[in-house]
Amino acid sequence: MNAEIEKEIISETIEENGKRKISCAAAFRVASKLNLTVKEIGEFLQTHNIKIVSCQLGCFK
């Protein structure tokens, strides 16, 4: 994943109390926008300690 894509993903996250998070819906939206799989987004977020919140389907744990 290149730096521009990583920057785009990070821009979709919210920082709260020094921790980053992203809603499940936003994760799906950014995956579609960047032509990435949900798995790729999930792996990136996990690697960068970004928590997925409000998960509709239990895809992200």
PyMOL CGO cylinders between C-alpha atoms (Angstrom):
from pymol import cmd
from pymol.cgo import CYLINDER

trace = [
    CYLINDER, 0.00, 0.00, 0.00, 1.48, 3.33, -0.98, 0.3, 1, 1, 1, 1, 1, 1,
    CYLINDER, 1.48, 3.33, -0.98, 1.77, 6.41, 1.23, 0.3, 1, 1, 1, 1, 1, 1,
    CYLINDER, 1.77, 6.41, 1.23, -1.00, 8.29, -0.60, 0.3, 1, 1, 1, 1, 1, 1,
    CYLINDER, -1.00, 8.29, -0.60, -3.51, 5.48, 0.03, 0.3, 1, 1, 1, 1, 1, 1,
    CYLINDER, -3.51, 5.48, 0.03, -2.43, 5.25, 3.67, 0.3, 1, 1, 1, 1, 1, 1,
    CYLINDER, -2.43, 5.25, 3.67, -2.90, 9.01, 4.05, 0.3, 1, 1, 1, 1, 1, 1,
    CYLINDER, -2.90, 9.01, 4.05, -6.40, 8.75, 2.55, 0.3, 1, 1, 1, 1, 1, 1,
    CYLINDER, -6.40, 8.75, 2.55, -7.38, 5.97, 4.96, 0.3, 1, 1, 1, 1, 1, 1,
    CYLINDER, -7.38, 5.97, 4.96, -6.04, 7.91, 7.95, 0.3, 1, 1, 1, 1, 1, 1,
    CYLINDER, -6.04, 7.91, 7.95, -7.99, 10.99, 6.83, 0.3, 1, 1, 1, 1, 1, 1,
    CYLINDER, -7.99, 10.99, 6.83, -11.22, 9.00, 7.25, 0.3, 1, 1, 1, 1, 1, 1,
    CYLINDER, -11.22, 9.00, 7.25, -10.46, 8.20, 10.89, 0.3, 1, 1, 1, 1, 1, 1,
    CYLINDER, -10.46, 8.20, 10.89, -11.35, 10.20, 13.98, 0.3, 1, 1, 1, 1, 1, 1,
    CYLINDER, -11.35, 10.20, 13.98, -8.97, 10.87, 16.84, 0.3, 1, 1, 1, 1, 1, 1,
    CYLINDER, -8.97, 10.87, 16.84, -10.49, 10.72, 20.29, 0.3, 1, 1, 1, 1, 1, 1,
    CYLINDER, -10.49, 10.72, 20.29, -8.58, 10.67, 23.57, 0.3, 1, 1, 1, 1, 1, 1,
    CYLINDER, -8.58, 10.67, 23.57, -5.33, 10.09, 21.71, 0.3, 1, 1, 1, 1, 1, 1,
    CYLINDER, -5.33, 10.09, 21.71, -6.66, 7.02, 19.87, 0.3, 1, 1, 1, 1, 1, 1,
    CYLINDER, -6.66, 7.02, 19.87, -7.86, 6.69, 16.30, 0.3, 1, 1, 1, 1, 1, 1,
    CYLINDER, -7.86, 6.69, 16.30, -11.12, 5.04, 15.27, 0.3, 1, 1, 1, 1, 1, 1,
    CYLINDER, -11.12, 5.04, 15.27, -13.29, 4.63, 12.19, 0.3, 1, 1, 1, 1, 1, 1,
    CYLINDER, -13.29, 4.63, 12.19, -16.86, 3.48, 11.78, 0.3, 1, 1, 1, 1, 1, 1,
    CYLINDER, -16.86, 3.48, 11.78, -17.54, 0.25, 9.97, 0.3, 1, 1, 1, 1, 1, 1,
    CYLINDER, -17.54, 0.25, 9.97, -19.54, 2.12, 7.32, 0.3, 1, 1, 1, 1, 1, 1,
    CYLINDER, -19.54, 2.12, 7.32, -16.63, 4.50, 6.73, 0.3, 1, 1, 1, 1, 1, 1,
    CYLINDER, -16.63, 4.50, 6.73, -14.21, 1.55, 6.41, 0.3, 1, 1, 1, 1, 1, 1,
    CYLINDER, -14.21, 1.55, 6.41, -16.43, -0.01, 3.73, 0.3, 1, 1, 1, 1, 1, 1,
    CYLINDER, -16.43, -0.01, 3.73, -16.78, 3.35, 1.98, 0.3, 1, 1, 1, 1, 1, 1,
    CYLINDER, -16.78, 3.35, 1.98, -13.03, 4.03, 1.90, 0.3, 1, 1, 1, 1, 1, 1,
    CYLINDER, -13.03, 4.03, 1.90, -12.34, 0.48, 0.69, 0.3, 1, 1, 1, 1, 1, 1,
    CYLINDER, -12.34, 0.48, 0.69, -14.71, 1.02, -2.23, 0.3, 1, 1, 1, 1, 1, 1,
    CYLINDER, -14.71, 1.02, -2.23, -13.36, 4.51, -2.95, 0.3, 1, 1, 1, 1, 1, 1,
    CYLINDER, -13.36, 4.51, -2.95, -9.75, 3.28, -3.04, 0.3, 1, 1, 1, 1, 1, 1,
    CYLINDER, -9.75, 3.28, -3.04, -10.56, 0.02, -4.83, 0.3, 1, 1, 1, 1, 1, 1,
    CYLINDER, -10.56, 0.02, -4.83, -9.30, -2.06, -1.90, 0.3, 1, 1, 1, 1, 1, 1,
    CYLINDER, -9.30, -2.06, -1.90, -10.81, -5.11, -0.29, 0.3, 1, 1, 1, 1, 1, 1,
    CYLINDER, -10.81, -5.11, -0.29, -12.41, -4.90, 3.13, 0.3, 1, 1, 1, 1, 1, 1,
    CYLINDER, -12.41, -4.90, 3.13, -9.74, -7.33, 4.29, 0.3, 1, 1, 1, 1, 1, 1,
    CYLINDER, -9.74, -7.33, 4.29, -6.96, -4.97, 3.14, 0.3, 1, 1, 1, 1, 1, 1,
    CYLINDER, -6.96, -4.97, 3.14, -8.56, -2.07, 5.00, 0.3, 1, 1, 1, 1, 1, 1,
    CYLINDER, -8.56, -2.07, 5.00, -9.03, -4.22, 8.11, 0.3, 1, 1, 1, 1, 1, 1,
    CYLINDER, -9.03, -4.22, 8.11, -5.41, -5.35, 8.07, 0.3, 1, 1, 1, 1, 1, 1,
    CYLINDER, -5.41, -5.35, 8.07, -4.18, -1.78, 7.65, 0.3, 1, 1, 1, 1, 1, 1,
    CYLINDER, -4.18, -1.78, 7.65, -6.34, -0.55, 10.51, 0.3, 1, 1, 1, 1, 1, 1,
    CYLINDER, -6.34, -0.55, 10.51, -5.25, -3.39, 12.78, 0.3, 1, 1, 1, 1, 1, 1,
    CYLINDER, -5.25, -3.39, 12.78, -1.58, -2.79, 11.97, 0.3, 1, 1, 1, 1, 1, 1,
    CYLINDER, -1.58, -2.79, 11.97, -1.98, 0.89, 12.82, 0.3, 1, 1, 1, 1, 1, 1,
    CYLINDER, -1.98, 0.89, 12.82, -4.02, 0.26, 16.00, 0.3, 1, 1, 1, 1, 1, 1,
    CYLINDER, -4.02, 0.26, 16.00, -7.10, 1.99, 14.61, 0.3, 1, 1, 1, 1, 1, 1,
    CYLINDER, -7.10, 1.99, 14.61, -10.28, 0.65, 16.18, 0.3, 1, 1, 1, 1, 1, 1,
    CYLINDER, -10.28, 0.65, 16.18, -13.35, -0.08, 14.07, 0.3, 1, 1, 1, 1, 1, 1,
    CYLINDER, -13.35, -0.08, 14.07, -16.55, 1.00, 15.80, 0.3, 1, 1, 1, 1, 1, 1,
    CYLINDER, -16.55, 1.00, 15.80, -20.25, 0.59, 15.06, 0.3, 1, 1, 1, 1, 1, 1,
    CYLINDER, -20.25, 0.59, 15.06, -19.69, -2.59, 13.07, 0.3, 1, 1, 1, 1, 1, 1,
    CYLINDER, -19.69, -2.59, 13.07, -22.91, -3.68, 11.39, 0.3, 1, 1, 1, 1, 1, 1,
    CYLINDER, -22.91, -3.68, 11.39, -22.03, -7.22, 10.38, 0.3, 1, 1, 1, 1, 1, 1,
    CYLINDER, -22.03, -7.22, 10.38, -19.27, -8.31, 12.70, 0.3, 1, 1, 1, 1, 1, 1,
    CYLINDER, -19.27, -8.31, 12.70, -16.76, -8.28, 9.83, 0.3, 1, 1, 1, 1, 1, 1,
    CYLINDER, -16.76, -8.28, 9.83, -14.19, -6.50, 11.96, 0.3, 1, 1, 1, 1, 1, 1,
    CYLINDER, -14.19, -6.50, 11.96, -13.17, -7.72, 15.40, 0.3, 1, 1, 1, 1, 1, 1,
]
cmd.load_cgo(trace, "trace")
